[in-house]
Amino acid sequence: MTSDIKHKAKKHKLLSIFSCLTSEEQKSFNKTVSQSHKEGSDIAVLMAALYANRKRLDSDNLSEEIQSKRLAHLSSKNLSNLMSKIKLALEDWLVCYDLKRSKYDRELALIKSYNDRGVFSEADKVAERLEKQLTEDPIFDLRKTKVMYLLKDSQYYSDNPIKYDVGPPILNDLVTYFNNFYREHIHLYNTELYNWGGIQQHDFSALITNNLLSVKHSSETDQIIILEKLESMIGNNNIDAFNSIQQLLFENKITHGSLLHILLFEYCINACTKFLRKNELEDINVLVELYEYGFSSEVILRAGSITYHRFYSIISVLATTYSFEKVKAFIEKWIHVVKANYPSSTTQIAHAVNCFKHEKYKDILMHLRGLKYEDRKQKYIAIMLELIALYEEKNYDLLQTSINNYMRTLRRNKPHFSSHMYEVNLNMMKVMNFLVNGDREAVKNIIDSGQPLIYRKWIMKQIEKKR
């Protein structure tokens, strides 16, 4: 009995993993399981139930519901074991699925498989085909350098007689491609050492210097030059490098969806916000143009959509630089790519974020009426905006009631939050409570303590305003 209670209390990992798959992936995996197991078997019934309830996988009682309706003869422990078997099958399927869909990994794996089994002529055919594909593609992509190096490595470090037929050039190519791969990643990692060092206020300069010394005498390629510019853009705040990389993105010179594509875009956004903050860019429209590019090229999307949380962050950044109307138009243009079960509510909160950044507090309350929430995190985003709006509109009686109600709700739902998220929301509730009661010294103590806090600039403004 105790064992059954434990299994009911904890949500199985399978549900979380399966919910992260795209609709196409869920359909494909469901088909694979149904073809691999006899119709009517427990595992086939369970898989069919999970697929049928794929839009409800975050429901707290879904396992119990499936058990009672379709697999009542199983104990909770046996149901959990069955889910574990499907999870293992899902892990194997994910590896195979991604390998088959990869632009290069399938061929690399096939070359190795043929060489391991002594089918050298077929390995050579696949290698030749893959090398031609890599060398004839003019678009920049970090993956291409790595694949070329691994291709040569797989051919050379095997029993394949090609190394004797080709002679020294094959080893020369192997080492050259490895050096290119190594140098590209040195510049890539240096870029992140500058970026993360700035965020964490940590000095990585010795490591950066050593990295540059290690590639000092290696040759350059066009792609290495791009990565040098990337490093200079972040490390030296080089605006010329920013303009060059931005142009490469806009001219579609980078393989869409590749790691290089994602990194160049994200670092460009990072650099652009810094340049705008310092008034160093002649064209202030460049940030919104970058985000427009991010959505249209899908570099900012994952499986064709973006999370509401990332979208709200983008709106917050844009609203700091651009007019209310311009950001409103941006929301209306791109809200359709936000992953949401309740798109109307998600849209209203995005507009509320824009209102907050432009100090249209009365309008915030209008946008937050009658909403349905994707999850608790989204609910508390709306709650915080509502509390701020009530405070700014001086509706202190309703604000105090709301703070008390939300504080109780937050504490009741503590197990559903990470410790950081819980502290962030709790501290904001405390701040609002102190503000409404005029205790600004207590608010300042929270800020000075370094505790996790959101809307810090707004809070500081309230303290300054009352002095």
N, C-alpha and C positions, 0 to 999 in steps of 0.2 A: 504493500500500500504506500509506504514512504517513497519507494522508488518511483511509482507512478506519479506522485505529487511533484517530485523533482523534475521529471520529464515534461510535465504540463507547464511548470513555471517558467521554463527556459525555452525561448524560441529557437528552433533548429536553424543552423547556418545555411542549410540548403535553400530555405525560403528567401533569405537575404541575397544569396548568390544568384538564384534563378530570377529574382526581381530585377537584377542589374543587367540582364541580357536584353538585347533588342527583341522586338516582336518576331523578326525573321529568325533570330537565334533560338528563341524559345520554341518556335514551331519546328525547327530543324532537329533540336534535341529531343523533343517530344516524339517526333517521327522515328528517330534512332532507337529510343527506348521501346516504343511500341513494336518495332520490327524485330527487336532482340529478345522479346519475352512473349510468352503465350498469352493470348487474349483471355482476360478474366483472372490472371494471376495477380497476387497481391501487389506486386511491384508495378504491373501494367495499370491496375486500377488506381493506385496512388499517383502515378505519373499523369494519368488522364485527369484526375481530380485537381492536381496542381496546375496543369495547363488550363483547365476550365476556369480556375480561380486566379489566373495570372495577374489580374488587375487588383486583386485583394490580398496579395502576398504579405502586405504589412499588417494585416489584421491580427490582433493579439490572440484570438481564439481559433484561427483557421485550422490548425492541426487537430484540435479537439472536434471541430465541426466535421472535418473529413473523416475522422475516426468514427464518430457516432453515425454518420450517414452512409458511409461506404465500406468501412473496415472495422465494424463493431466487434468482430471476433478477435481482434488484436488488442493486446495490452498497450498502454502508452509507451512502455519500454520497447516492445516489439516494433511499434510504429516508428519510433526514433531510430531503431537499428535499420529499418527498411529505408528511411530517409538517408541514413549514412551510406547505404549501398548506392542509392541514386546520386548522392554527392560525389562519391568516388568515380562513378560512371561519367558524371558531368565534368569532373576534372580531366579525365582522359579525353573526353569529347572536345573540351575547350582547346587542349593542346593540338589535337588533330585538325580541328576546325580552323584555328588560326594559322597553322602550318600550311594548310592547303590554300588559304586565301592570301597568304603573304606573297608579295611580288617576287621575292628572291629566296626565302627560306626553304621552300619546297625543293627548288633545284639544288641548293647546297646540301640538303639532307639526302637527296637522291644521288648526288655525286659521291658522297661518303658511303652510302649503302652499296652502290655499285663497286666502288674501290675495295670495300671490306670483303666483298664476295668474289673479287677477282674478275668482275665483268668490266674490264678496263675500256673496251671499245665504246660501250654505252656511257661510261663515266666521261670519256673524252668528248663524246657528242654533246652531252648535256653541258659540260664545261665550256665548250666552244660556243654553244648557243647562248649561254648566260653571259659570257664575256662580250660577245657581239652586242647583246642587249644593253649592257652597261656602258660600253665605249661609244655607242652610237646615240645614246640619249644625252642631249645637250643641257638638260635641266639639272640644277645643282641639288645634291641630296647627300647628306652624310653617310647614309646607309650604303650608297654605291661604293665608296672607298673601302668600307669594312668588308663588304661582300667580295670585292675583287681580291682583297688580301686573304680572306678565308678560302676563296676558290683556289688560289695558288697554293695556299697552305695544305688544303685537302688533297690536291693533286701531288704535291711534292712529298709530303710525309705520308706516303702509302707505298704499297708495292707496285704501283702503276709504273710501267716502264717508260712513260712519257718523259720523265726527267732525264733519261739516257738518250732518248730520241731528240729532244729539244736541246739538251745540253745546258751550259751555264745560264743562258737568258732566263730560264724559268725561275732559278734561285734569285737572280738579279731582280726580276719582276716582283717576286714574293717580298723581298726585303724593302724594295722601293714603295710598294703599296702599303706595307706595314708602317714605314716611316711617315708616309702621308697621313695614314689613319692616326698615328700617334700624335703628329703635330697638330692636326685638326682638333683633336680632343684636348690637347694642352691649351690651345687658345679658347676652346669652349669652356674648359674648367676654370681657366683664369678669369673669364668673364663672370662666372658664378662666384669665384672667390672675391672679386670686386663687389659684386652685387650683394652677396650674403654677408660679406665683411662689413659693408655699409649698414645693412639692416641690423646686424648683431653687434655693431661697433667693435669688431675684432680685426686685428691687424694681420692680414695674410701676406704682407709684402715680401717676406723672406721666401715663402713657398712660391709665390708668383715669379720672383726673380730666378729661383732655381729651375722652375719650369721653362722659362724662356732660355736659360743657358743650355738646357738639355736639347733644345731644337735649333740652337743658334746657327749651326752649319748645315742644316738640312735644306733641301730645295723647296721652292714655292710652287703651288698650283693656283689656279684661279679660285678654287674653293678655299684654300688656305688663306688667300688674301681677303676673302669675305669674312672669315672667322677672325682674322687680325683686326678688321674694321669693327667687328662686333665687340671684341675685347676693348678696343680704343673708345668705342661709343659709351660703354658702361664704365670702364676704368678711368678714362680721361675726359669724359663728358664731351666727346668730339661730335660736334653738330654736323660736320661734313660727312663723317662716317654714318651718322643717323640718316641723312638725306640719301646717301648712296644705298643703304640697306632698304630704306623705304621704297626707293625706286625699283630695286630688284623685286620686292614683293608685289608692287603695283603692276610691274611688267610681266608677272607670272614666270619669273626665271627660276623659281624654286619649286621642287616637287611638292604638290599640294598634299597636305596630310602627313608629310614626313616629319621626323624629329627636327630637322633643320628649319622647316617651315614654321613649326610651332614656336621654336626658340627664338628665331628672328622676329617673329610677330610679338611675342610676349616681352622680349627685351626692348623692342621699339616702343611699345606702350609705356614701359617703365621709364625709358629715357625721355619720351615725349612729355610725360607728366612733369618730370623734373625741369625740363627746358621751359615749359609753359609757366611753371611756378616761379621761375627766375626771370620771366619775360624775355627769353633769349631767342624765341622763334618769331620770324616775320609773319608767317601765316598761322594764325591761331586756330584755323579750321582743321589743321592736320590731325588732331587727336580724333575728332569725330569721323574724319575720312579713314583713319586707321581702323576704327571700330566698324565702320561700314564695310571696309575690306574684309575684316575678320569674320563678319557674318556672311557676306556674299561668297567668300572663298571657302567658308565652313572651317577655317583653321581654328576658330574659337569654339566650334561645336564638337560634341562627342556623340557619335551615332545620330547626327542630324539635329541635335537639340542642345540646349544649355540649361543648367540648373537655375532655379529662380534666385538662389542666393548670389550666384555669379552675376546674373543680370542686374540685380539690385545694386551690386557693387559698381558695375559699369555706369548705371544711371547716376549714382552718387558722385562718381568721378566726373562725368560729363556735366552734371548740374553745377559743379564748382566753377566751370569755365564758360559754359554757354547759357543762353537765355532760357527762361522757363518754356517758352513756346518751341524752341528748337529741340529741347530735350523731350518735350511732350510728343513732338512729331516723330522723334527717334523711337520712343516707346511704342507708338502705334504702328510704326513700320516693322519692328522686329519682335514684338511680343509673341508672334505666332511660333517662333522657334524655341520658346521657353517650355521646358517639360513640365506639364501641369495637368492634374486631374480636374482642377477648377480654374480654367483660364481667365474667367471674368474676375474672380477674386484676386488672382495673381497680378492681373493688369491693374486693378485698383490700388494695390499696395505699391506697385511701381510708380504710379502717379503720386501716391502719398509721399514716397521718398523724394520725388522731384519737388513737391510742394514744401517739404521740410527744408531742403537745400536752398529754396528761394523764399523761405520765411512766409509762406502762404498757409498759416496755421489753421485758419478756419476751414480751408478747403481739405485739409488732412482728414478732419472728422467726417466730412461729406463722403470721402473716398472709402472710409473704413466701415460703412454701414452694411450689416447683413452679409458678412463674408463667410465663406467656407475655406478651411485651411488645408494645405497639403500635409502638414505635420506640425508638431508642437513648436519647432523652431520658427516656422513662418508665423505662427500665431503670436509668438512673443515679439517678433519684429513689429507686427501691427500694434501690439499692446504698448510697446515703448513709444511708437509714434503717437499713439492716442494720448498717452500720459503727457508727453511734451506739448501736444496741441492744447490739451485742457489747461495746462499750466500757463502757456502763452496767452490763452484766451481768458485767463483769470477765473476759470470755473473751478474754484478751489474746493467747494463742497463735494462736487462730483468726483474731482480728482482724488480727494482723500478716501472717499468710498472705494474708488477703483483701485487705488494702491493697496488698501487692506484686502480687497477681494483677490487681487492678482497675487499678492504675497502668499495668501493661504493656498491658492491654486498651485503656485510655483513650488512650495514646500511639499505639497501632496504629490506632485509629479517629479520630485527630485530623482527617483531611480531611473527615470527615462532620459535624463540629461547627462552629458559628460560633466566632470567636476568643473572644468573651465567654463562651459556654457552656463552651468547653474550659478557659478560665482558672478559671471558677467551680468546675468539677469537680476540676481539678488542685490548686487551692488547698485544697479541702476534704480531698483525699487527703493533702496535706502536713500540714495541721492534725492530722488523725487520727493520722498517723505520729508527729508531735511529741508529741501527748498520750500515746500508748501508751508512748513512750520517756521520758516525764516532762520533756520540754523545753518548759516553759510560756513561757519567755522568747522562744523562736522563734515560738510561737503568737501572743504579744502583738505581736511585730514584724510579722507578717502582717496582723493587725488594724489596727495603727497605720499601715501603709503605704497603706491605702486601696484595696488590691487587691479585685477583685470576690469576694464571699464570701457563702455562704448559711449559715443557722442561726447567725447572728452572736450572738444572745442566748444560745443554748445554749452556744456556745464560751466566751463571757464568763463564764458561770456556772461552767464547769469550771475556769477560771483562778482565780476567786474562791474556789471550793470548796476548792482545794488550798493556799491561802495559810495 
